[in-house]
């Protein structure tokens, strides 16, 4: 009887405990399922409010035009307004850090270029690294164009190099800032061809072009988009481009590599998000950007800006950035920088 009493008493307790555990397990399972479905629903509902595309440059430049073209193309594809917010300063580091510290919910994005991810971190100490951002997709790539003031006594790149060698230290070139792509490509050019040229940093490419037109500086390596509108201007001469192949927009202009082999330095433009942005949101954004990059109207507009349309997945964009970093090493050394340990 004691044995029966033991089973009966303890059995009831065991049954109660078992039923509590089963209920708790069901509740936890239901919570997990709800949480997963909630996250899934959240990703499916994205976006449900306007998206801000932060740009590290001022209004009116080529990258600004690209960002606004992307925003207008994404708006109907995502079903919500995509708004461009210009945040210039610090060669793009201010905008980059702003996005890094934004909520990782897909509503604050960065439209960056090679400067923010490659040239600037390789030339100065910055408070971020590539892993602080999630790549979404690249959408364009542009060449750097060597232009000189029309008063410089040279009709082509060979004559210009000869003139610069005859006047060491007297040729200056402008760029959009210290550590910018334009700065590094100019330094690499000087080192490759053996001329002594002086770098003058500006706050933007537009100001550099205006001083080139006005004769305040004799030379610049400008973003292709910044130069394209002045190709036929009699106050400047276009001598060469920095890419491996000639630009289809100006096929008569040679590449630097035609005279000095293995010279190549270009710049990409693309979209990134805060590092912890959910993959479901990254995928939605990346698909939309890749889709617009294939749109004939977008390609035509980019071509007029002097930019080639570029389509990448997030993984391909990471590979693009890392391969570019290796190619910039010679330019960083030529500019006299010791690579910082960011």
Secondary structure, 3 states (H helix, E strand, C coil): CHHHHHHHHHHHHHHHHHHHHHHHHHHHHHHHHHHHHHHHHHHHHCCCCCEEEEECCCCCCHHHHHHHHHHHHHHHHHCCCEEEEECCCHHHHHHHHHHHCCCCCCCEEEEEEHHHHHHHHHHCCCCCCHHHEEEEEEEEEECEEEEEECCCCCCCHHHHHHHHHHCCCCEEEEECCCCCHHHHHHHHHHHHHCCCEEEEECCCHHHHHHHHHHCCCCEEEEEHHHHHCCCCCCCEEEEEECCCCCCHHHCCCCEHHHCCCCCCCCEEEEEEEECCCCHHHHHHHHHHHHHHHCCHHHHHHHHHCCEEECCCCHHHHHHHHHHHHHHHHHHHHHCCCCCCCC
